[in-house]
Amino acid sequence: MGVMDDWIDSTSLLAAAAEQGHKVSPRSLELWRYRGLLPRPRRQAKGRAAWFYPPGTRHQLLSLLHMHRKVRSLGLVTIALWVEDFPIELDRVRAALSSAVDELGRELDKAGGDIPGFIDLHARKLAGKRGDSGAPRIVRMTKDERIRACAYMIAVGLDAREEIERRKDDVVLVERMFGLRSGHRGGLAMHEPFVAGFQRLKPILALDKVRNAVASATPEEFELVRLVARLSRIWTPLMLPEMLNEYGTEADSFRKIAGQTFDDPPVETYTLQIINHLLGLHENKSTVDEIRQAIVALQPAAIDLQMLTVFPSQKRLEAFNQLPPDRQQQAKKELARRRKKSTGQQGSVDA
């Protein structure tokens, strides 16, 4: 392999973690390698017997540690790292999704068919949680109102039709909890594209549907939903401020919630996003050619340059600088390729 200047050994990897306040043991590195959360090291070809990890492993480890600090499930961390474009094997992602669904199934089995009781129990848990894994707390609400809002979302997620119908009036509480409804004029909930937004929620925890979608999804479908989820993760926080400018103070609560959510998203949201997109593909029954065309269209270099054109010209550089470094480099290479192609075509015309 020769000299591996950009590679990193275990000692340096552990030191990098310690610099960020994480105490990591060699045993933990071994476990995470075994679980596919870190790439395997390679032995140095010459010199002392040493094992080195490929470029990008430091960033991957720090991302893993940050996510694992927020959530115990390594399966959820696996899915999140995959969405964030780290080298995670697809079989592990599929297994992690299946495991998450099975865990929910076991919880439902414990409820013994008492769906209303299951919804109320988990709504109380969600409403009572603090931090990024709990329900938003920007807007002042009573404990009961917050529980009812969470219960409505869980009912929709489970596709519990009777419970959705029984709790349908509580959708306004969901809008309040997320900062879309406030004051006498109703807030953002009265404006497009936010009107009836939470009334259009789709079931993403309906077990049989999710199991079928995860089991039958092709590698191309997984790649497409990963690209869509990554695109949303990067561009939503960049575009949302522009979207909300016209609404002034009406959007203040939603701005705060959106900022908290997108600056450092809960690890669980990656799994919910992927399930949601897989269900959509499963229902739409797109052809293989359509999926492959969509994958090409959503490649970072092309889609990022396209997204930048949405911004006023004076704000494009600011938006570009907020892209992840790897996507900045890809965009620059794509721009250089286009300029070279344009120059070559112009030269042919001149000739």
Rosetta blueprint (number, residue, H / E / L):
1 M L
2 G L
3 V L
4 M L
5 D L
6 D L
7 W L
8 I E
9 D E
10 S H
11 T H
12 S H
13 L H
14 L H
15 A H
16 A H
17 A H
18 A H
19 E H
20 Q L
21 G L
22 H L
23 K L
24 V L
25 S L
26 P H
27 R H
28 S H
29 L H
30 E H
31 L H
32 W H
33 R H
34 Y H
35 R L
36 G L
37 L L
38 L L
39 P L
40 R L
41 P L
42 R E
43 R E
44 Q L
45 A L
46 K L
47 G L
48 R L
49 A L
50 A L
51 W E
52 F E
53 Y E
54 P L
55 P L
56 G L
57 T H
58 R H
59 H H
60 Q H
61 L H
62 L H
63 S H
64 L H
65 L H
66 H H
67 M H
68 H H
69 R H
70 K H
71 V L
72 R L
73 S L
74 L H
75 G H
76 L H
77 V H
78 T H
79 I H
80 A H
81 L H
82 W H
83 V H
84 E L
85 D L
86 F L
87 P L
88 I L
89 E L
90 L H
91 D H
92 R H
93 V H
94 R H
95 A H
96 A H
97 L H
98 S H
99 S H
100 A H
101 V H
102 D H
103 E H
104 L H
105 G H
106 R H
107 E H
108 L H
109 D H
110 K H
111 A L
112 G L
113 G L
114 D L
115 I H
116 P H
117 G H
118 F H
119 I H
120 D H
121 L H
122 H H
123 A H
124 R H
125 K H
126 L H
127 A H
128 G H
129 K L
130 R L
131 G L
132 D L
133 S L
134 G L
135 A L
136 P L
137 R L
138 I L
139 V L
140 R L
141 M L
142 T L
143 K H
144 D H
145 E H
146 R H
147 I H
148 R H
149 A H
150 C H
151 A H
152 Y H
153 M H
154 I H
155 A H
156 V H
157 G H
158 L H
159 D L
160 A L
161 R H
162 E H
163 E H
164 I H
165 E H
166 R H
167 R L
168 K H
169 D H
170 D H
171 V H
172 V H
173 L H
174 V H
175 E H
176 R H
177 M H
178 F L
179 G L
180 L L
181 R L
182 S L
183 G L
184 H L
185 R L
186 G L
187 G H
188 L H
189 A H
190 M H
191 H L
192 E L
193 P L
194 F L
195 V L
196 A L
197 G L
198 F H
199 Q H
200 R H
201 L L
202 K L
203 P L
204 I L
205 L L
206 A L
207 L H
208 D H
209 K H
210 V H
211 R H
212 N H
213 A H
214 V H
215 A H
216 S H
217 A L
218 T L
219 P H
220 E H
221 E H
222 F H
223 E H
224 L H
225 V H
226 R H
227 L H
228 V H
229 A H
230 R H
231 L H
232 S H
233 R H
234 I H
235 W H
236 T H
237 P H
238 L H
239 M H
240 L H
241 P H
242 E H
243 M H
244 L H
245 N H
246 E H
247 Y H
248 G H
249 T H
250 E H
251 A H
252 D H
253 S H
254 F H
255 R H
256 K H
257 I H
258 A H
259 G H
260 Q H
261 T H
262 F H
263 D H
264 D L
265 P L
266 P L
267 V H
268 E H
269 T H
270 Y H
271 T H
272 L H
273 Q H
274 I H
275 I H
276 N H
277 H H
278 L H
279 L H
280 G H
281 L H
282 H H
283 E H
284 N H
285 K L
286 S L
287 T L
288 V H
289 D H
290 E H
291 I H
292 R H
293 Q H
294 A H
295 I H
296 V H
297 A H
298 L L
299 Q L
300 P H
301 A H
302 A H
303 I H
304 D H
305 L H
306 Q H
307 M H
308 L H
309 T L
310 V L
311 F L
312 P L
313 S H
314 Q H
315 K H
316 R H
317 L H
318 E H
319 A H
320 F H
321 N H
322 Q L
323 L L
324 P L
325 P H
326 D H
327 R H
328 Q H
329 Q H
330 Q H
331 A H
332 K H
333 K H
334 E H
335 L H
336 A H
337 R H
338 R H
339 R H
340 K H
341 K H
342 S H
343 T H
344 G H
345 Q H
346 Q H
347 G H
348 S H
349 V H
350 D H
351 A L
